[in-house]
Amino acid sequence: MVAMAAWMGVSEAALGVNYGTMSSHLLPPKVVARLLKANNITRVKLFDADFAMVRAFAGTDIEVMVAIPNDMLEMMATSTDAAERWVKRNVTRFLIDGGVKIKYVAVGNEPFLTAYNGSFISSTLPAAVNIHQALVKHKVADEIKVTVPLNADVLSNGGVNVPSAGIFRPDIQDTMSQLVAFLDQNQCPFTINLYPFLSLQQDANFPREFAFFDGAVPPTVDGALSYTNVFDASYDLLVSALRKNGFGNVGILVGEVGWPTDGDPNANMASAQRFYRGLATHVGRGTPLSPRPLDVYLFSLTDEDQKSIAPGNFERHWGIYTFDGQAKYQLDLSGSGSIASLVNAPGVDYLPRKWCVLDPAADRTRLGDNVAYACMYADCTALMYGGSCNGIGGDGNASYAFNSYYQLKGQMGNSCYFDGLGKVTDVDPSQGDCKFKIGIVTAASPPPGLSAASSLLAAASLAFLFLLF
């Protein structure tokens, strides 16, 4: 077998970032590319293969991982023609002088997650095989590798709480064996998503310091090895499972690892900064079972206010940047351990400095209904327990909800009406750590100077929606 460093060219730790697009106000693709360049981030992992986004990395020398969503796996698995068309449309068209440096194709996103009840188990490997064969046909399989990003729930310890007990989940053992054999045969990496934050958030008895890299806790002893953080323990759980299946030399990518900053008592700026600083200096050393530099993609570049909050309110706050590309804290991604500032996104165009707040003189008869309506569409997770705006009081909650909706709608027309409860102000209503956002100009933003006729139409549409809810 070929060792990871030999076939992947890994000689030092590599930090990349995930960039998701489930946001109401997306940064323009070119701004995203410039943001990565400005921060010397050389790798980016996408969750699809959007043409405009991929094209934005042309000529940047940034390595790109494009992705096939789960809902396309069945088609890729059952049709070699579909796989070939996908590769031609989303990969090879960019492989020109001055083009995009595509490094990986991610087949699915955590397709074996237990919550999916086996929906993608039978289609994932055939899809990966067909995509690989399409890359072979186009003579790029040596440079562009297939991978399948998997959640850590594909692993088990068989009830023995040490990394050396690592095995694959019994219900998918046969599938995992076949998948890993395919990856090994074609020198493709195994991609795993690891979340120390979730270990802490989901278990009230989890030792908090074990989630970080500088915690003073008694180590977990596993034979001759000691573990002082859950990241290393989780990574080596995978290493153990791979070795038990005869594939100890398969390359490993950490596809997602991060720490959110809002929406939960454990999600805050200080903890996120502490976690990332520890991670940046740690990846160069590796883990007890794999003491070599690691390949890691941070999750994520920016916040995404349209993500599902079913797992928790923190889901919309994973970014090291806010939605508009503003750094949340100082962070040195080089791993030197210094206190350095991330560079903010250049060239971001904001909407006017206006906010929508509760009019204190208004009749509050329908206040609750209107706040609920605003939060049905806009992001109000910062108001929830543990959130940065949780303590601003009832009037503050209403103002935050109204403003979130107002900015979501691009400050359009009568989007601050709320049955006469809202009013527009040019005084920033932010309070302490609770920041009231201003939207950024996107392709969907209304043009400046919206006409009176358009404003009336927008108001009529909004009034109609109020009648429905």
C-alpha positions in Angstrom: 0.0 0.0 0.0 1.1 3.6 -0.6 1.5 5.8 2.5 -0.6 9.0 2.6 2.4 11.4 2.5 3.7 9.7 -0.6 0.7 9.8 -2.7 -0.9 13.0 -1.4 2.2 15.1 -1.3 1.6 15.9 2.4 4.8 17.2 4.1 3.2 19.7 6.5 -0.2 20.3 8.1 -2.8 21.7 5.7 -5.7 23.8 6.9 -8.6 24.5 4.5 -12.1 25.8 5.0 -15.6 24.7 4.2 -17.8 27.2 2.4 -21.6 26.7 2.6 -24.1 28.8 0.8 -27.3 28.4 2.9 -27.5 32.1 3.6 -30.0 34.8 2.7 -27.2 37.3 1.9 -24.3 35.5 0.1 -21.0 37.1 -0.5 -20.3 37.3 -4.2 -18.1 34.4 -5.3 -15.2 36.7 -6.3 -15.3 38.2 -2.8 -15.1 34.7 -1.3 -12.1 33.9 -3.4 -10.3 37.2 -2.5 -11.1 36.5 1.2 -9.3 33.2 1.0 -6.4 34.6 -0.8 -6.0 37.5 1.6 -5.8 35.0 4.5 -3.5 32.6 2.7 -6.1 29.8 2.8 -5.2 27.4 0.0 -7.9 24.8 0.2 -11.7 25.1 0.1 -14.4 22.5 0.3 -17.8 23.2 -1.3 -21.1 21.4 -0.9 -22.0 21.5 -4.6 -20.5 22.5 -7.8 -22.1 25.9 -8.5 -20.7 27.2 -11.7 -20.2 30.8 -10.5 -18.6 29.8 -7.3 -16.2 27.2 -8.8 -15.3 29.7 -11.6 -14.4 32.3 -9.0 -11.3 30.3 -8.0 -9.9 30.3 -11.5 -6.3 31.4 -11.5 -6.1 31.5 -7.7 -4.2 28.3 -7.2 -6.6 27.4 -4.4 -7.4 23.7 -4.2 -11.1 23.1 -4.6 -13.3 20.2 -3.5 -16.5 20.1 -5.4 -19.4 18.0 -4.3 -22.3 15.9 -5.5 -25.4 16.3 -3.2 -27.0 13.3 -1.6 -30.1 13.7 -3.8 -28.1 13.0 -6.9 -26.4 9.9 -5.6 -29.0 7.5 -7.1 -28.6 9.0 -10.5 -24.8 8.8 -10.4 -25.0 5.2 -9.1 -27.3 3.9 -11.9 -26.1 5.8 -14.9 -22.5 6.0 -16.1 -23.6 8.5 -18.7 -25.0 10.8 -15.9 -21.7 10.5 -14.0 -19.7 11.3 -17.2 -21.9 14.3 -17.9 -21.5 15.6 -14.3 -17.7 15.3 -14.5 -17.6 17.1 -17.8 -19.9 19.9 -16.7 -18.4 20.4 -13.2 -14.8 19.3 -13.4 -13.1 19.0 -16.7 -14.5 22.2 -18.1 -12.4 24.1 -15.6 -9.1 22.3 -16.2 -7.5 24.8 -18.5 -4.5 27.1 -18.3 -5.4 29.6 -15.6 -8.4 27.5 -14.7 -9.6 26.0 -11.4 -7.4 23.7 -9.4 -9.9 21.0 -8.5 -8.4 18.5 -6.1 -11.3 16.3 -4.9 -14.9 15.3 -5.8 -17.0 14.7 -2.7 -19.6 12.0 -3.4 -22.5 12.9 -1.1 -22.4 14.5 2.3 -22.5 12.2 5.3 -24.7 9.8 3.4 -24.5 7.0 6.1 -25.8 9.3 8.8 -28.1 7.2 11.0 -30.8 9.9 10.7 -31.1 9.1 7.0 -32.3 5.6 7.9 -30.1 3.9 5.2 -31.5 6.0 2.3 -28.1 6.4 0.6 -26.2 3.3 1.7 -26.8 1.3 -1.5 -26.1 4.2 -3.9 -23.0 5.8 -2.4 -20.3 3.4 -3.4 -21.7 2.8 -6.9 -21.9 6.5 -7.4 -18.3 6.9 -6.2 -17.1 4.2 -8.6 -18.9 5.7 -11.6 -17.5 9.2 -10.8 -14.0 7.7 -10.5 -14.4 5.9 -13.8 -15.5 9.2 -15.5 -12.4 10.8 -14.1 -10.3 8.0 -15.5 -12.0 8.3 -18.9 -11.0 12.0 -18.9 -7.5 11.1 -17.8 -7.6 13.2 -14.7 -8.0 10.5 -12.0 -4.3 10.7 -11.0 -4.8 14.4 -10.1 -8.4 14.5 -8.9 -9.5 12.1 -6.3 -12.9 10.9 -5.2 -13.9 10.9 -1.6 -17.0 10.4 0.6 -17.3 12.8 3.5 -18.7 10.7 6.4 -20.0 11.6 9.8 -18.2 10.2 12.8 -21.2 8.1 13.6 -19.9 5.5 11.1 -17.6 4.5 13.9 -18.2 2.6 17.1 -16.0 1.5 20.1 -18.0 -1.6 20.8 -18.7 -0.4 24.3 -15.0 0.0 25.2 -14.2 3.7 25.6 -10.7 3.8 24.2 -9.5 4.7 20.7 -7.9 1.3 20.1 -11.4 -0.2 20.3 -12.5 1.6 17.1 -14.6 -0.4 14.6 -17.1 0.6 11.9 -20.7 0.6 12.9 -21.9 -3.0 12.7 -24.9 -2.3 10.5 -22.7 -0.8 7.8 -19.5 -2.9 8.3 -19.8 -4.7 4.9 -20.5 -1.4 3.1 -17.6 0.4 4.8 -15.2 -2.5 4.0 -16.1 -2.2 0.3 -15.8 1.6 0.4 -12.4 1.6 2.1 -11.1 -1.0 -0.3 -12.2 1.1 -3.2 -10.5 4.2 -1.7 -7.3 2.3 -1.0 -7.2 0.7 -4.5 -7.5 4.1 -6.2 -5.4 6.1 -3.7 -8.3 8.2 -2.6 -8.6 9.7 0.9 -11.1 8.7 3.6 -12.9 11.9 4.8 -14.3 12.1 8.3 -16.1 14.9 10.0 -15.2 15.4 13.7 -17.0 17.7 16.1 -15.6 18.1 19.7 -18.3 20.8 20.2 -21.0 18.2 19.7 -19.5 15.9 22.3 -19.7 18.7 24.8 -23.1 20.0 23.7 -24.8 16.6 23.7 -23.5 15.1 26.9 -24.0 17.1 30.2 -21.4 14.8 31.8 -18.7 15.3 29.1 -15.5 16.9 30.7 -15.4 20.4 29.1 -11.7 20.7 29.0 -11.4 17.5 27.0 -13.1 19.3 24.1 -10.1 21.7 23.8 -6.4 21.2 23.1 -5.0 23.0 26.1 -7.2 21.6 28.8 -5.8 20.4 32.2 -7.7 17.1 32.6 -6.5 13.6 33.5 -5.6 11.9 30.2 -7.5 8.9 28.8 -4.9 6.1 28.9 -5.1 3.5 26.1 -2.3 1.0 26.5 1.0 2.9 26.0 -0.8 6.0 24.6 -2.4 8.9 26.4 -5.1 11.2 25.1 -5.7 14.7 26.4 -8.5 15.8 23.9 -11.4 14.3 22.2 -10.3 15.3 18.7 -7.2 13.0 18.9 -9.3 10.2 20.5 -11.9 10.4 17.7 -9.3 10.6 14.9 -7.5 7.5 16.3 -10.8 5.7 16.7 -11.0 5.9 12.9 -7.3 4.9 12.5 -8.0 1.8 14.6 -11.0 0.9 12.6 -9.1 1.2 9.3 -6.2 -0.9 10.6 -8.6 -3.6 11.7 -10.0 -3.8 8.2 -6.5 -4.0 6.7 -6.2 -0.4 5.4 -4.0 1.4 7.9 -2.3 3.4 5.2 -5.4 5.0 3.6 -5.1 8.8 3.6 -7.4 10.6 6.0 -8.9 14.1 5.5 -10.8 15.8 8.3 -13.6 17.2 6.2 -15.2 19.3 8.9 -14.2 20.5 12.4 -15.2 23.7 14.1 -16.8 25.5 16.9 -19.9 27.8 16.7 -20.2 31.2 18.3 -23.9 31.6 19.1 -27.2 29.9 19.8 -26.0 27.7 22.7 -24.4 28.2 26.1 -21.2 26.5 24.9 -21.2 28.4 21.6 -19.4 31.7 22.1 -16.5 33.7 20.6 -14.0 32.9 23.4 -14.5 29.2 23.2 -14.3 29.2 19.4 -11.2 31.2 19.4 -9.6 28.9 22.0 -10.5 25.8 20.1 -9.2 27.1 16.7 -6.0 28.4 18.2 -5.4 25.0 19.7 -6.3 23.2 16.5 -4.1 25.3 14.3 -1.0 24.5 16.4 -2.0 20.9 17.0 -2.5 19.6 13.4 1.2 19.8 12.6 1.9 17.2 15.4 -0.8 14.7 14.5 -2.3 12.2 16.9 -0.9 9.5 19.2 -1.6 6.8 16.6 -0.8 9.0 13.6 2.0 11.4 14.6 2.2 13.2 11.3 0.7 16.4 9.9 -3.0 16.3 9.4 -5.2 17.6 6.5 -8.1 19.5 8.1 -11.0 21.6 6.7 -12.4 24.1 9.2 -16.2 24.4 9.4 -16.8 26.9 8.3 -15.9 30.1 6.6 -19.0 32.2 7.2 -22.3 31.9 9.2 -25.3 30.5 7.3 -28.7 31.9 8.5 -30.8 29.6 6.4 -29.5 26.3 7.8 -31.8 23.9 9.6 -31.8 24.4 13.3 -33.1 20.9 14.0 -29.8 19.9 15.6 -29.6 23.1 17.6 -29.7 26.9 17.3 -25.9 26.9 17.0 -26.2 25.5 13.4 -26.3 28.9 11.9 -23.2 30.2 13.6 -20.3 28.0 12.7 -18.3 30.6 10.7 -15.0 32.0 11.7 -16.5 35.0 9.8 -19.9 36.6 10.1 -22.2 36.3 7.0 -20.7 39.5 5.6 -17.1 38.4 5.8 -16.1 40.1 9.0 -13.7 38.2 11.3 -15.2 37.3 14.6 -11.9 37.1 16.6 -8.2 37.1 16.2 -6.8 33.9 14.8 -3.5 32.8 13.2 -4.2 29.9 10.9 -0.5 29.3 10.2 -0.1 27.3 13.4 2.7 29.5 14.8 0.7 30.2 17.9 0.9 34.0 17.5 -2.0 36.4 18.0 -2.9 37.5 14.5 -5.9 39.0 12.9 -7.9 37.5 10.1 -8.3 39.8 7.1 -11.8 40.9 6.5 -13.6 40.4 3.2 -12.7 43.2 0.8 -15.2 45.1 -1.3 -18.5 44.2 0.5 -21.4 46.4 -0.4 -23.9 47.0 2.4 -27.5 48.1 2.4 -28.1 51.6 3.9 -27.4 52.1 7.6 -31.1 51.5 8.6 -32.7 49.2 11.1 -36.2 48.2 11.8 -37.2 48.3 15.5 -40.4 48.1 17.6 -42.2 51.4 17.8 -42.7 52.0 21.6 -45.9 54.0 20.9 -47.6 51.3 18.8 -50.6 49.2 19.9 -49.1 45.8 21.0 -52.2 43.7 20.6 -50.6 41.6 17.8 -47.0 41.9 18.9 -46.6 38.2 19.6 -48.0 37.2 16.2 -45.8 39.6 14.4 -42.6 38.5 16.2 -43.5 34.9 15.4 -44.0 35.8 11.8 -40.7 37.6 11.5 -38.8 34.6 13.1 -40.6 32.1 10.9 -38.6 33.5 8.0 -35.6 35.4 9.5 -32.9 34.1 11.8 -33.7 34.7 15.5 -31.4 32.1 17.0 -29.3 34.7 18.8 -32.4 35.3 21.0 -32.6 31.8 22.2 -31.2 30.4 25.5 -27.5 30.8 25.5 -27.6 33.2 22.5 -25.8 36.5 22.4 -29.1 38.5 22.4 -30.9 36.3 25.0 -30.9 39.0 27.7 -32.2 42.1 25.9 -35.8 42.0 27.1 -39.1 41.7 25.4 -39.0 44.9 23.5 -35.4 44.2 22.4 -36.5 40.7 21.2 -39.2 42.2 19.1 -36.8 44.8 17.6 -34.2 42.1 16.8 -36.9 39.9 15.1 -38.3 42.8 13.1 -34.8 43.9 12.0 -33.8 40.4 11.0 -36.8 40.2 8.7 -36.2 43.7 7.4 -32.6 42.9 6.4 -33.6 39.5 5.1 -36.0 41.3 2.7 -33.3 43.8 1.7 -34.9 46.7 3.5 -37.6 46.5 0.8 -40.8 48.5 0.7 -43.0 47.9 3.7 -41.0 45.1 5.2 -40.8 47.0 8.5 -44.6 47.4 8.8 -45.6 44.6 11.1 -49.2 45.8 11.6 -47.9 49.3 12.5 -45.5 47.9 15.2 -42.3 48.6 13.3 -40.4 51.7 12.5 -37.2 52.4 10.6 -34.4 54.1 12.5 -30.8 55.2 11.6 -29.7 54.7 15.2 -27.9 51.4 15.7 -30.0 49.4 18.3 -27.2 46.9 19.1 -26.7 46.3 22.7 -23.3 45.0 24.0 -22.6 41.6 22.4 -26.0 41.6 20.7 -25.4 43.0 17.2 -28.3 44.1 15.0 -27.2 43.2 11.4 -27.3 45.3 8.3 -27.8 43.2 5.1 -25.3 43.2 2.2 -26.1 43.9 -1.4 -26.7 40.7 -3.4 -28.2 39.8 -6.7 -31.6 39.5 -5.0 -31.4 42.9 -3.2 -33.8 45.6 -4.4 -32.3 48.4 -6.5 -31.7 51.8 -4.9 -34.6 54.2 -5.2 -37.3 51.6 -5.4 -40.2 53.1 -7.4 -43.4 54.1 -5.6 -45.4 51.6 -7.7 -42.9 48.8 -6.7 -43.1 49.9 -3.1 -46.9 49.7 -3.2 -46.7 46.2 -4.8 -44.3 45.0 -2.2 -46.5 46.4 0.6 -49.6 44.7 -1.0 -47.8 41.4 -1.2 -46.7 41.6 2.4 -50.2 42.6 3.5 -51.5 39.5 1.7 -49.0 37.3 3.5 -50.1 38.7 6.9 -53.7 37.7 5.9 -52.4 34.1 5.4 -50.8 33.8 8.8 
